[in-house]
Amino acid sequence: MKANFESIINDTKPVIVDFHALWCGPCKVQSPILKEVASEFGERIRVIKIDIDQNQQVADQYRIQSVPTVIVFKSGQIVWRQSGVVSKNQLAGILNQHL
């Protein structure tokens, strides 16, 4: 998983990574928001979901302490990060800055 994750976040287009857990209520709220953003931005971005219980090494590497935590990567660098539910407008604004 780690090698594949690294190759995904090293893309030149923005990559939204949703660190979540199946037992997390707010994560269930975040999921449809991310789907809307993904459909609006299409091929210009990528959205991936990382279950922290299944991928503890990656979660530890990025010091995920609460879920959901959304991180936007571009060319392997973190360009934005926030814990808690992120609104569609806020995400769209961040992505537009990095396209």
PDB file as gemmi writes it, atoms N, CA and C in Angstrom:
CRYST1    1.000    1.000    1.000  90.00  90.00  90.00 P 1                      
ATOM      1  N   MET A   1       0.826  -1.209   0.000  1.00  0.00           N  
ATOM      2  CA  MET A   1       0.000   0.000   0.000  1.00  0.00           C  
ATOM      3  C   MET A   1       0.857   1.254   0.000  1.00  0.00           C  
ATOM      4  N   LYS A   2       1.916   1.284   0.821  1.00  0.00           N  
ATOM      5  CA  LYS A   2       2.707   2.495   0.976  1.00  0.00           C  
ATOM      6  C   LYS A   2       3.315   2.962  -0.343  1.00  0.00           C  
ATOM      7  N   ALA A   3       3.894   2.047  -1.126  1.00  0.00           N  
ATOM      8  CA  ALA A   3       4.509   2.419  -2.395  1.00  0.00           C  
ATOM      9  C   ALA A   3       3.459   2.948  -3.365  1.00  0.00           C  
ATOM     10  N   ASN A   4       2.308   2.294  -3.418  1.00  0.00           N  
ATOM     11  CA  ASN A   4       1.231   2.734  -4.279  1.00  0.00           C  
ATOM     12  C   ASN A   4       0.716   4.108  -3.850  1.00  0.00           C  
ATOM     13  N   PHE A   5       0.568   4.318  -2.550  1.00  0.00           N  
ATOM     14  CA  PHE A   5       0.123   5.604  -2.019  1.00  0.00           C  
ATOM     15  C   PHE A   5       1.086   6.703  -2.430  1.00  0.00           C  
ATOM     16  N   GLU A   6       2.376   6.452  -2.281  1.00  0.00           N  
ATOM     17  CA  GLU A   6       3.385   7.447  -2.645  1.00  0.00           C  
ATOM     18  C   GLU A   6       3.293   7.811  -4.127  1.00  0.00           C  
ATOM     19  N   SER A   7       3.101   6.824  -4.992  1.00  0.00           N  
ATOM     20  CA  SER A   7       3.015   7.129  -6.425  1.00  0.00           C  
ATOM     21  C   SER A   7       1.758   7.940  -6.734  1.00  0.00           C  
ATOM     22  N   ILE A   8       0.668   7.681  -6.020  1.00  0.00           N  
ATOM     23  CA  ILE A   8      -0.574   8.433  -6.240  1.00  0.00           C  
ATOM     24  C   ILE A   8      -0.410   9.891  -5.825  1.00  0.00           C  
ATOM     25  N   ILE A   9       0.140  10.143  -4.638  1.00  0.00           N  
ATOM     26  CA  ILE A   9       0.234  11.535  -4.159  1.00  0.00           C  
ATOM     27  C   ILE A   9       1.317  12.332  -4.880  1.00  0.00           C  
ATOM     28  N   ASN A  10       2.209  11.662  -5.594  1.00  0.00           N  
ATOM     29  CA  ASN A  10       3.241  12.368  -6.353  1.00  0.00           C  
ATOM     30  C   ASN A  10       2.746  12.872  -7.698  1.00  0.00           C  
ATOM     31  N   ASP A  11       1.467  12.670  -7.986  1.00  0.00           N  
ATOM     32  CA  ASP A  11       0.884  13.148  -9.242  1.00  0.00           C  
ATOM     33  C   ASP A  11       0.957  14.671  -9.291  1.00  0.00           C  
ATOM     34  N   THR A  12       0.997  15.214 -10.514  1.00  0.00           N  
ATOM     35  CA  THR A  12       1.052  16.671 -10.664  1.00  0.00           C  
ATOM     36  C   THR A  12      -0.315  17.323 -10.490  1.00  0.00           C  
ATOM     37  N   LYS A  13      -1.396  16.522 -10.572  1.00  0.00           N  
ATOM     38  CA  LYS A  13      -2.714  17.096 -10.304  1.00  0.00           C  
ATOM     39  C   LYS A  13      -3.020  16.929  -8.816  1.00  0.00           C  
ATOM     40  N   PRO A  14      -3.871  17.796  -8.258  1.00  0.00           N  
ATOM     41  CA  PRO A  14      -4.202  17.689  -6.839  1.00  0.00           C  
ATOM     42  C   PRO A  14      -4.838  16.339  -6.500  1.00  0.00           C  
ATOM     43  N   VAL A  15      -4.429  15.796  -5.361  1.00  0.00           N  
ATOM     44  CA  VAL A  15      -4.976  14.537  -4.867  1.00  0.00           C  
ATOM     45  C   VAL A  15      -5.562  14.799  -3.479  1.00  0.00           C  
ATOM     46  N   ILE A  16      -6.864  14.568  -3.347  1.00  0.00           N  
ATOM     47  CA  ILE A  16      -7.521  14.694  -2.043  1.00  0.00           C  
ATOM     48  C   ILE A  16      -7.452  13.323  -1.382  1.00  0.00           C  
ATOM     49  N   VAL A  17      -6.900  13.283  -0.179  1.00  0.00           N  
ATOM     50  CA  VAL A  17      -6.854  12.040   0.579  1.00  0.00           C  
ATOM     51  C   VAL A  17      -7.766  12.204   1.792  1.00  0.00           C  
ATOM     52  N   ASP A  18      -8.770  11.335   1.858  1.00  0.00           N  
ATOM     53  CA  ASP A  18      -9.730  11.330   2.964  1.00  0.00           C  
ATOM     54  C   ASP A  18      -9.336  10.213   3.918  1.00  0.00           C  
ATOM     55  N   PHE A  19      -8.732  10.580   5.041  1.00  0.00           N  
ATOM     56  CA  PHE A  19      -8.420   9.600   6.088  1.00  0.00           C  
ATOM     57  C   PHE A  19      -9.690   9.435   6.909  1.00  0.00           C  
ATOM     58  N   HIS A  20     -10.217   8.219   6.937  1.00  0.00           N  
ATOM     59  CA  HIS A  20     -11.512   7.973   7.572  1.00  0.00           C  
ATOM     60  C   HIS A  20     -11.487   6.630   8.299  1.00  0.00           C  
ATOM     61  N   ALA A  21     -12.610   6.328   8.959  1.00  0.00           N  
ATOM     62  CA  ALA A  21     -12.796   5.026   9.610  1.00  0.00           C  
ATOM     63  C   ALA A  21     -14.265   4.639   9.456  1.00  0.00           C  
ATOM     64  N   LEU A  22     -14.514   3.347   9.377  1.00  0.00           N  
ATOM     65  CA  LEU A  22     -15.884   2.861   9.191  1.00  0.00           C  
ATOM     66  C   LEU A  22     -16.800   3.231  10.356  1.00  0.00           C  
ATOM     67  N   TRP A  23     -16.235   3.327  11.567  1.00  0.00           N  
ATOM     68  CA  TRP A  23     -17.036   3.600  12.753  1.00  0.00           C  
ATOM     69  C   TRP A  23     -17.277   5.100  12.976  1.00  0.00           C  
ATOM     70  N   CYS A  24     -16.752   5.940  12.105  1.00  0.00           N  
ATOM     71  CA  CYS A  24     -16.765   7.402  12.292  1.00  0.00           C  
ATOM     72  C   CYS A  24     -18.018   8.033  11.683  1.00  0.00           C  
ATOM     73  N   GLY A  25     -18.863   8.635  12.524  1.00  0.00           N  
ATOM     74  CA  GLY A  25     -20.077   9.309  12.057  1.00  0.00           C  
ATOM     75  C   GLY A  25     -19.806  10.481  11.122  1.00  0.00           C  
ATOM     76  N   PRO A  26     -18.940  11.442  11.518  1.00  0.00           N  
ATOM     77  CA  PRO A  26     -18.648  12.566  10.623  1.00  0.00           C  
ATOM     78  C   PRO A  26     -18.050  12.133   9.281  1.00  0.00           C  
ATOM     79  N   CYS A  27     -17.359  10.989   9.259  1.00  0.00           N  
ATOM     80  CA  CYS A  27     -16.798  10.479   8.002  1.00  0.00           C  
ATOM     81  C   CYS A  27     -17.908  10.151   7.011  1.00  0.00           C  
ATOM     82  N   LYS A  28     -19.046   9.692   7.539  1.00  0.00           N  
ATOM     83  CA  LYS A  28     -20.182   9.364   6.686  1.00  0.00           C  
ATOM     84  C   LYS A  28     -20.788  10.635   6.085  1.00  0.00           C  
ATOM     85  N   VAL A  29     -20.641  11.761   6.766  1.00  0.00           N  
ATOM     86  CA  VAL A  29     -21.101  13.049   6.249  1.00  0.00           C  
ATOM     87  C   VAL A  29     -20.122  13.547   5.180  1.00  0.00           C  
ATOM     88  N   GLN A  30     -18.827  13.343   5.397  1.00  0.00           N  
ATOM     89  CA  GLN A  30     -17.792  13.824   4.477  1.00  0.00           C  
ATOM     90  C   GLN A  30     -17.828  13.107   3.133  1.00  0.00           C  
ATOM     91  N   SER A  31     -18.141  11.828   3.143  1.00  0.00           N  
ATOM     92  CA  SER A  31     -18.071  11.010   1.939  1.00  0.00           C  
ATOM     93  C   SER A  31     -18.877  11.559   0.752  1.00  0.00           C  
ATOM     94  N   PRO A  32     -20.177  11.893   0.920  1.00  0.00           N  
ATOM     95  CA  PRO A  32     -20.918  12.418  -0.238  1.00  0.00           C  
ATOM     96  C   PRO A  32     -20.402  13.778  -0.712  1.00  0.00           C  
ATOM     97  N   ILE A  33     -19.841  14.569   0.188  1.00  0.00           N  
ATOM     98  CA  ILE A  33     -19.259  15.858  -0.199  1.00  0.00           C  
ATOM     99  C   ILE A  33     -18.077  15.618  -1.131  1.00  0.00           C  
ATOM    100  N   LEU A  34     -17.241  14.646  -0.788  1.00  0.00           N  
ATOM    101  CA  LEU A  34     -16.086  14.325  -1.635  1.00  0.00           C  
ATOM    102  C   LEU A  34     -16.530  13.783  -2.992  1.00  0.00           C  
ATOM    103  N   LYS A  35     -17.605  13.001  -3.005  1.00  0.00           N  
ATOM    104  CA  LYS A  35     -18.116  12.485  -4.282  1.00  0.00           C  
ATOM    105  C   LYS A  35     -18.582  13.624  -5.182  1.00  0.00           C  
ATOM    106  N   GLU A  36     -19.246  14.617  -4.594  1.00  0.00           N  
ATOM    107  CA  GLU A  36     -19.697  15.783  -5.369  1.00  0.00           C  
ATOM    108  C   GLU A  36     -18.507  16.541  -5.948  1.00  0.00           C  
ATOM    109  N   VAL A  37     -17.501  16.770  -5.123  1.00  0.00           N  
ATOM    110  CA  VAL A  37     -16.303  17.485  -5.572  1.00  0.00           C  
ATOM    111  C   VAL A  37     -15.614  16.704  -6.693  1.00  0.00           C  
ATOM    112  N   ALA A  38     -15.495  15.397  -6.520  1.00  0.00           N  
ATOM    113  CA  ALA A  38     -14.857  14.554  -7.535  1.00  0.00           C  
ATOM    114  C   ALA A  38     -15.607  14.631  -8.857  1.00  0.00           C  
ATOM    115  N   SER A  39     -16.948  14.613  -8.802  1.00  0.00           N  
ATOM    116  CA  SER A  39     -17.701  14.657 -10.054  1.00  0.00           C  
ATOM    117  C   SER A  39     -17.605  16.033 -10.713  1.00  0.00           C  
ATOM    118  N   GLU A  40     -17.556  17.097  -9.921  1.00  0.00           N  
ATOM    119  CA  GLU A  40     -17.447  18.445 -10.484  1.00  0.00           C  
ATOM    120  C   GLU A  40     -16.082  18.702 -11.121  1.00  0.00           C  
ATOM    121  N   PHE A  41     -15.018  18.218 -10.485  1.00  0.00           N  
ATOM    122  CA  PHE A  41     -13.669  18.493 -10.987  1.00  0.00           C  
ATOM    123  C   PHE A  41     -13.194  17.445 -11.992  1.00  0.00           C  
ATOM    124  N   GLY A  42     -13.844  16.292 -11.998  1.00  0.00           N  
ATOM    125  CA  GLY A  42     -13.538  15.259 -12.988  1.00  0.00           C  
ATOM    126  C   GLY A  42     -12.072  14.834 -12.998  1.00  0.00           C  
ATOM    127  N   GLU A  43     -11.501  14.781 -14.196  1.00  0.00           N  
ATOM    128  CA  GLU A  43     -10.136  14.287 -14.386  1.00  0.00           C  
ATOM    129  C   GLU A  43      -9.059  15.244 -13.883  1.00  0.00           C  
ATOM    130  N   ARG A  44      -9.438  16.459 -13.487  1.00  0.00           N  
ATOM    131  CA  ARG A  44      -8.441  17.447 -13.042  1.00  0.00           C  
ATOM    132  C   ARG A  44      -7.896  17.144 -11.653  1.00  0.00           C  
ATOM    133  N   ILE A  45      -8.614  16.296 -10.894  1.00  0.00           N  
ATOM    134  CA  ILE A  45      -8.182  15.930  -9.544  1.00  0.00           C  
ATOM    135  C   ILE A  45      -8.335  14.430  -9.354  1.00  0.00           C  
ATOM    136  N   ARG A  46      -7.852  13.967  -8.206  1.00  0.00           N  
ATOM    137  CA  ARG A  46      -8.063  12.567  -7.817  1.00  0.00           C  
ATOM    138  C   ARG A  46      -8.469  12.566  -6.347  1.00  0.00           C  
ATOM    139  N   VAL A  47      -9.405  11.695  -5.997  1.00  0.00           N  
ATOM    140  CA  VAL A  47      -9.844  11.553  -4.607  1.00  0.00           C  
ATOM    141  C   VAL A  47      -9.620  10.105  -4.198  1.00  0.00           C  
ATOM    142  N   ILE A  48      -8.916   9.916  -3.080  1.00  0.00           N  
ATOM    143  CA  ILE A  48      -8.761   8.566  -2.547  1.00  0.00           C  
ATOM    144  C   ILE A  48      -9.150   8.560  -1.076  1.00  0.00           C  
ATOM    145  N   LYS A  49      -9.604   7.403  -0.629  1.00  0.00           N  
ATOM    146  CA  LYS A  49     -10.005   7.228   0.762  1.00  0.00           C  
ATOM    147  C   LYS A  49      -9.044   6.240   1.414  1.00  0.00           C  
ATOM    148  N   ILE A  50      -8.569   6.595   2.596  1.00  0.00           N  
ATOM    149  CA  ILE A  50      -7.667   5.730   3.353  1.00  0.00           C  
ATOM    150  C   ILE A  50      -8.336   5.400   4.683  1.00  0.00           C  
ATOM    151  N   ASP A  51      -8.651   4.130   4.882  1.00  0.00           N  
ATOM    152  CA  ASP A  51      -9.213   3.673   6.151  1.00  0.00           C  
ATOM    153  C   ASP A  51      -8.056   3.565   7.146  1.00  0.00           C  
ATOM    154  N   ILE A  52      -8.102   4.362   8.205  1.00  0.00           N  
ATOM    155  CA  ILE A  52      -6.972   4.398   9.150  1.00  0.00           C  
ATOM    156  C   ILE A  52      -6.788   3.086   9.890  1.00  0.00           C  
ATOM    157  N   ASP A  53      -7.855   2.313  10.038  1.00  0.00           N  
ATOM    158  CA  ASP A  53      -7.736   1.025  10.723  1.00  0.00           C  
ATOM    159  C   ASP A  53      -7.072  -0.026   9.830  1.00  0.00           C  
ATOM    160  N   GLN A  54      -7.240   0.098   8.533  1.00  0.00           N  
ATOM    161  CA  GLN A  54      -6.646  -0.841   7.583  1.00  0.00           C  
ATOM    162  C   GLN A  54      -5.242  -0.412   7.133  1.00  0.00           C  
ATOM    163  N   ASN A  55      -4.932   0.867   7.296  1.00  0.00           N  
ATOM    164  CA  ASN A  55      -3.665   1.425   6.802  1.00  0.00           C  
ATOM    165  C   ASN A  55      -2.986   2.259   7.893  1.00  0.00           C  
ATOM    166  N   GLN A  56      -2.714   1.610   9.013  1.00  0.00           N  
ATOM    167  CA  GLN A  56      -2.183   2.328  10.161  1.00  0.00           C  
ATOM    168  C   GLN A  56      -0.825   2.977   9.898  1.00  0.00           C  
ATOM    169  N   GLN A  57       0.007   2.332   9.096  1.00  0.00           N  
ATOM    170  CA  GLN A  57       1.337   2.882   8.820  1.00  0.00           C  
ATOM    171  C   GLN A  57       1.237   4.237   8.118  1.00  0.00           C  
ATOM    172  N   VAL A  58       0.366   4.337   7.124  1.00  0.00           N  
ATOM    173  CA  VAL A  58       0.184   5.604   6.406  1.00  0.00           C  
ATOM    174  C   VAL A  58      -0.439   6.640   7.343  1.00  0.00           C  
ATOM    175  N   ALA A  59      -1.425   6.231   8.128  1.00  0.00           N  
ATOM    176  CA  ALA A  59      -2.059   7.151   9.078  1.00  0.00           C  
ATOM    177  C   ALA A  59      -1.035   7.684  10.092  1.00  0.00           C  
ATOM    178  N   ASP A  60      -0.161   6.810  10.560  1.00  0.00           N  
ATOM    179  CA  ASP A  60       0.881   7.232  11.501  1.00  0.00           C  
ATOM    180  C   ASP A  60       1.868   8.184  10.836  1.00  0.00           C  
ATOM    181  N   GLN A  61       2.232   7.879   9.596  1.00  0.00           N  
ATOM    182  CA  GLN A  61       3.198   8.712   8.869  1.00  0.00           C  
ATOM    183  C   GLN A  61       2.707  10.158   8.762  1.00  0.00           C  
ATOM    184  N   TYR A  62       1.409  10.337   8.574  1.00  0.00           N  
ATOM    185  CA  TYR A  62       0.840  11.683   8.431  1.00  0.00           C  
ATOM    186  C   TYR A  62       0.198  12.186   9.724  1.00  0.00           C  
ATOM    187  N   ARG A  63       0.490  11.504  10.820  1.00  0.00           N  
ATOM    188  CA  ARG A  63       0.048  11.904  12.156  1.00  0.00           C  
ATOM    189  C   ARG A  63      -1.456  12.198  12.223  1.00  0.00           C  
ATOM    190  N   ILE A  64      -2.229  11.245  11.717  1.00  0.00           N  
ATOM    191  CA  ILE A  64      -3.682  11.391  11.750  1.00  0.00           C  
ATOM    192  C   ILE A  64      -4.150  11.077  13.164  1.00  0.00           C  
ATOM    193  N   GLN A  65      -4.718  12.088  13.829  1.00  0.00           N  
ATOM    194  CA  GLN A  65      -5.160  11.909  15.205  1.00  0.00           C  
ATOM    195  C   GLN A  65      -6.669  11.921  15.350  1.00  0.00           C  
ATOM    196  N   SER A  66      -7.357  12.432  14.325  1.00  0.00           N  
ATOM    197  CA  SER A  66      -8.818  12.398  14.351  1.00  0.00           C  
ATOM    198  C   SER A  66      -9.320  12.220  12.930  1.00  0.00           C  
ATOM    199  N   VAL A  67     -10.510  11.652  12.825  1.00  0.00           N  
ATOM    200  CA  VAL A  67     -11.107  11.432  11.513  1.00  0.00           C  
ATOM    201  C   VAL A  67     -12.470  12.097  11.451  1.00  0.00           C  
ATOM    202  N   PRO A  68     -12.886  12.597  10.299  1.00  0.00           N  
ATOM    203  CA  PRO A  68     -12.106  12.595   9.077  1.00  0.00           C  
ATOM    204  C   PRO A  68     -10.992  13.646   9.103  1.00  0.00           C  
ATOM    205  N   THR A  69      -9.891  13.344   8.451  1.00  0.00           N  
ATOM    206  CA  THR A  69      -8.857  14.326   8.154  1.00  0.00           C  
ATOM    207  C   THR A  69      -8.680  14.310   6.650  1.00  0.00           C  
ATOM    208  N   VAL A  70      -8.791  15.481   6.046  1.00  0.00           N  
ATOM    209  CA  VAL A  70      -8.650  15.615   4.601  1.00  0.00           C  
ATOM    210  C   VAL A  70      -7.328  16.330   4.331  1.00  0.00           C  
ATOM    211  N   ILE A  71      -6.505  15.715   3.482  1.00  0.00           N  
ATOM    212  CA  ILE A  71      -5.236  16.315   3.081  1.00  0.00           C  
ATOM    213  C   ILE A  71      -5.230  16.428   1.567  1.00  0.00           C  
ATOM    214  N   VAL A  72      -4.820  17.590   1.061  1.00  0.00           N  
ATOM    215  CA  VAL A  72      -4.670  17.775  -0.383  1.00  0.00           C  
ATOM    216  C   VAL A  72      -3.173  17.775  -0.686  1.00  0.00           C  
ATOM    217  N   PHE A  73      -2.771  16.852  -1.563  1.00  0.00           N  
ATOM    218  CA  PHE A  73      -1.381  16.750  -2.015  1.00  0.00           C  
ATOM    219  C   PHE A  73      -1.279  17.241  -3.446  1.00  0.00           C  
ATOM    220  N   LYS A  74      -0.135  17.808  -3.786  1.00  0.00           N  
ATOM    221  CA  LYS A  74       0.187  18.107  -5.177  1.00  0.00           C  
ATOM    222  C   LYS A  74       1.672  17.865  -5.343  1.00  0.00           C  
ATOM    223  N   SER A  75       2.029  17.040  -6.290  1.00  0.00           N  
ATOM    224  CA  SER A  75       3.427  16.670  -6.548  1.00  0.00           C  
ATOM    225  C   SER A  75       4.111  16.168  -5.280  1.00  0.00           C  
ATOM    226  N   GLY A  76       3.370  15.406  -4.459  1.00  0.00           N  
ATOM    227  CA  GLY A  76       3.929  14.795  -3.265  1.00  0.00           C  
ATOM    228  C   GLY A  76       3.994  15.697  -2.043  1.00  0.00           C  
ATOM    229  N   GLN A  77       3.611  16.954  -2.207  1.00  0.00           N  
ATOM    230  CA  GLN A  77       3.665  17.914  -1.094  1.00  0.00           C  
ATOM    231  C   GLN A  77       2.265  18.169  -0.547  1.00  0.00           C  
ATOM    232  N   ILE A  78       2.172  18.327   0.771  1.00  0.00           N  
ATOM    233  CA  ILE A  78       0.892  18.701   1.385  1.00  0.00           C  
ATOM    234  C   ILE A  78       0.672  20.181   1.112  1.00  0.00           C  
ATOM    235  N   VAL A  79      -0.432  20.502   0.446  1.00  0.00           N  
ATOM    236  CA  VAL A  79      -0.750  21.907   0.183  1.00  0.00           C  
ATOM    237  C   VAL A  79      -1.874  22.403   1.083  1.00  0.00           C  
ATOM    238  N   TRP A  80      -2.585  21.456   1.734  1.00  0.00           N  
ATOM    239  CA  TRP A  80      -3.679  21.838   2.630  1.00  0.00           C  
ATOM    240  C   TRP A  80      -4.082  20.635   3.460  1.00  0.00           C  
ATOM    241  N   ARG A  81      -4.500  20.908   4.696  1.00  0.00           N  
ATOM    242  CA  ARG A  81      -4.900  19.822   5.598  1.00  0.00           C  
ATOM    243  C   ARG A  81      -5.909  20.350   6.602  1.00  0.00           C  
ATOM    244  N   GLN A  82      -6.939  19.533   6.891  1.00  0.00           N  
ATOM    245  CA  GLN A  82      -7.903  19.909   7.928  1.00  0.00           C  
ATOM    246  C   GLN A  82      -8.574  18.671   8.485  1.00  0.00           C  
ATOM    247  N   SER A  83      -8.777  18.666   9.780  1.00  0.00           N  
ATOM    248  CA  SER A  83      -9.543  17.609  10.440  1.00  0.00           C  
ATOM    249  C   SER A  83     -10.975  18.086  10.606  1.00  0.00           C  
ATOM    250  N   GLY A  84     -11.897  17.137  10.588  1.00  0.00           N  
ATOM    251  CA  GLY A  84     -13.311  17.472  10.681  1.00  0.00           C  
ATOM    252  C   GLY A  84     -13.923  17.521   9.298  1.00  0.00           C  
ATOM    253  N   VAL A  85     -15.237  17.675   9.253  1.00  0.00           N  
ATOM    254  CA  VAL A  85     -15.948  17.704   7.975  1.00  0.00           C  
ATOM    255  C   VAL A  85     -15.617  19.007   7.250  1.00  0.00           C  
ATOM    256  N   VAL A  86     -15.257  18.870   5.979  1.00  0.00           N  
ATOM    257  CA  VAL A  86     -14.895  20.016   5.144  1.00  0.00           C  
ATOM    258  C   VAL A  86     -16.019  20.238   4.136  1.00  0.00           C  
ATOM    259  N   SER A  87     -16.449  21.490   3.985  1.00  0.00           N  
ATOM    260  CA  SER A  87     -17.550  21.787   3.072  1.00  0.00           C  
ATOM    261  C   SER A  87     -17.103  21.697   1.616  1.00  0.00           C  
ATOM    262  N   LYS A  88     -18.068  21.511   0.759  1.00  0.00           N  
ATOM    263  CA  LYS A  88     -17.807  21.440  -0.685  1.00  0.00           C  
ATOM    264  C   LYS A  88     -17.181  22.744  -1.179  1.00  0.00           C  
ATOM    265  N   ASN A  89     -17.712  23.885  -0.737  1.00  0.00           N  
ATOM    266  CA  ASN A  89     -17.182  25.176  -1.176  1.00  0.00           C  
ATOM    267  C   ASN A  89     -15.746  25.385  -0.729  1.00  0.00           C  
ATOM    268  N   GLN A  90     -15.441  24.974   0.491  1.00  0.00           N  
ATOM    269  CA  GLN A  90     -14.082  25.128   0.994  1.00  0.00           C  
ATOM    270  C   GLN A  90     -13.115  24.265   0.178  1.00  0.00           C  
ATOM    271  N   LEU A  91     -13.490  23.027  -0.081  1.00  0.00           N  
ATOM    272  CA  LEU A  91     -12.638  22.141  -0.875  1.00  0.00           C  
ATOM    273  C   LEU A  91     -12.466  22.667  -2.292  1.00  0.00           C  
ATOM    274  N   ALA A  92     -13.545  23.132  -2.901  1.00  0.00           N  
ATOM    275  CA  ALA A  92     -13.466  23.665  -4.266  1.00  0.00           C  
ATOM    276  C   ALA A  92     -12.522  24.863  -4.318  1.00  0.00           C  
ATOM    277  N   GLY A  93     -12.584  25.725  -3.312  1.00  0.00           N  
ATOM    278  CA  GLY A  93     -11.693  26.882  -3.256  1.00  0.00           C  
ATOM    279  C   GLY A  93     -10.222  26.477  -3.174  1.00  0.00           C  
ATOM    280  N   ILE A  94      -9.934  25.497  -2.334  1.00  0.00           N  
ATOM    281  CA  ILE A  94      -8.559  25.003  -2.191  1.00  0.00           C  
ATOM    282  C   ILE A  94      -8.090  24.395  -3.509  1.00  0.00           C  
ATOM    283  N   LEU A  95      -8.920  23.567  -4.118  1.00  0.00           N  
ATOM    284  CA  LEU A  95      -8.529  22.911  -5.365  1.00  0.00           C  
ATOM    285  C   LEU A  95      -8.297  23.912  -6.488  1.00  0.00           C  
ATOM    286  N   ASN A  96      -9.150  24.928  -6.579  1.00  0.00           N  
ATOM    287  CA  ASN A  96      -8.985  25.939  -7.629  1.00  0.00           C  
ATOM    288  C   ASN A  96      -7.650  26.681  -7.486  1.00  0.00           C  
ATOM    289  N   GLN A  97      -7.160  26.819  -6.268  1.00  0.00           N  
ATOM    290  CA  GLN A  97      -5.872  27.472  -6.051  1.00  0.00           C  
ATOM    291  C   GLN A  97      -4.714  26.627  -6.561  1.00  0.00           C  
ATOM    292  N   HIS A  98      -4.912  25.312  -6.653  1.00  0.00           N  
ATOM    293  CA  HIS A  98      -3.794  24.396  -6.964  1.00  0.00           C  
ATOM    294  C   HIS A  98      -3.935  23.686  -8.312  1.00  0.00           C  
ATOM    295  N   LEU A  99      -4.876  24.126  -9.124  1.00  0.00           N  
ATOM    296  CA  LEU A  99      -5.015  23.519 -10.453  1.00  0.00           C  
ATOM    297  C   LEU A  99      -4.063  24.170 -11.424  1.00  0.00           C  
TER     298      LEU A  99                                                      
END                                                                             
